[in-house]
C-alpha cells in the first residue's frame, strides 16, 4: 500500500476521528467503549458508534491499527508502527499550522 | 426494550460481512452507549448512515438493491403525493371571483395529508424498500408488498378520483396526451420499481415476478388512458401540465367514479398479479417438498 494512502490528511471527513483514535491508542490498546470515553475526556468530542467503527475499519484496513483477541465481546485495538509514524507525521504538520496561526494572530494583535 | 435488543436492531443496518467481522464488539459498544444515553437520535442517524455506507462498499449487488429500494420508496411517495395533490376529495381550488379566465387560482390541500390511503401507500413503500434493502429473507415479502401496494394505489386512485369541470372552456379540459401527465410518470416509476426488485432478487422466480410487474404496469397504464382521455367530466390539471396554471378549475370538487373500463382493467391486473404470485408460491412449495428429507 502506498505511503500516501496512510497520510491522515487524505482521510477526508475521517481525518478528525482517525487522529483522535490514533492519539488515544498511542497510550495503549483500547476497545471501542474505552476509546469513546478517553477521546471524550481529552478532546471533549464524543465519537458516535457508527463513526468510530467506520474509522476503525479504515485504519485497520490500512494497517495503522491492529485488532487484538476479543475479551468479553470487547475487542481491543493497538497502534502499529506504521500507525505511530502516520500519527507523528500528521501531528507535526498540524503543529506547524497551529504555530503559524498563533504567531500571525499575535502579530496582528500587536499592530 | 433491553439495550441488547436495541443494539441488535441497530446492527441490522450493516451488511452481513461487516456484521460477521465487527458485530459482537459493535453491539457491545452500542449497549454501553445505550445504557449511558438511553435516547439519542444522533446515535440512530449515525449508525444508519454508517451502515448504509458499509452497504454501498459491498459491491454492485448492494448498489442495485439500494437503487431498487430507492425506486420503490420514490414510487410510493410519488403515488402518495399525486394522490394527495390530484385526487384528494377534500381539496379545493379557489379562484378570484369575477375574473375570466381565472388565471390565479389557488390549490387548497384540505385534509389530504390525513388521507389513510396516502399514509398506507407511503408506509407500504417504506416497508418494501427497507425490506428489500436490509434483509435477503424479506425480499419475497417486499416484492409482494410492492405489487399489492401498487394495486392498492390503483384501486384507491380510481375509487377516490374527483372530477372538476372547467366552467369557462367546456369539455374536455384535459389534453388527450395522457402520457404527459403526472399519473403516467407515477405508473412508469411503479413499474420500474417492481422490475428492479425482480432483477435484484435471486431467490424469486424472476420471470414470473417480471410478468406480474409488467402486467400490473401495463394494465395501470391502460387504465389511465380511458380515465384521462375519455373522462366525460374533464379533469383539472392541478400540476399545471401542460397548459400552465390552475385556470378553469371548479371551486369545489365532488367525489366521482370513473369509467368501468378503468376499474375493470385495474381489477384484472391485480387479479393477474395475484394469480402469478400464487402460482409462484405453489411452485416453491412443490420444490421444497420434493427436495425435502
Boltz contact constraints between the chains, C-beta under 6 A:
constraints:
  - contact:
      token1: [A, 32]
      token2: [B, 29]
      max_distance: 6.0
  - contact:
      token1: [A, 33]
      token2: [B, 29]
      max_distance: 6.0
  - contact:
      token1: [A, 33]
      token2: [B, 32]
      max_distance: 6.0
  - contact:
      token1: [A, 48]
      token2: [B, 43]
      max_distance: 6.0
  - contact:
      token1: [A, 48]
      token2: [B, 46]
      max_distance: 6.0
  - contact:
      token1: [A, 49]
      token2: [B, 29]
      max_distance: 6.0
  - contact:
      token1: [A, 49]
      token2: [B, 30]
      max_distance: 6.0
  - contact:
      token1: [A, 49]
      token2: [B, 33]
      max_distance: 6.0
  - contact:
      token1: [A, 50]
      token2: [B, 46]
      max_distance: 6.0
  - contact:
      token1: [A, 50]
      token2: [B, 47]
      max_distance: 6.0
  - contact:
      token1: [A, 50]
      token2: [B, 50]
      max_distance: 6.0
  - contact:
      token1: [A, 51]
      token2: [B, 46]
      max_distance: 6.0
  - contact:
      token1: [A, 53]
      token2: [B, 22]
      max_distance: 6.0
  - contact:
      token1: [A, 53]
      token2: [B, 26]
      max_distance: 6.0
  - contact:
      token1: [A, 54]
      token2: [B, 50]
      max_distance: 6.0
  - contact:
      token1: [A, 73]
      token2: [B, 24]
      max_distance: 6.0
  - contact:
      token1: [A, 73]
      token2: [B, 28]
      max_distance: 6.0
  - contact:
      token1: [A, 74]
      token2: [B, 28]
      max_distance: 6.0
  - contact:
      token1: [A, 75]
      token2: [B, 25]
      max_distance: 6.0
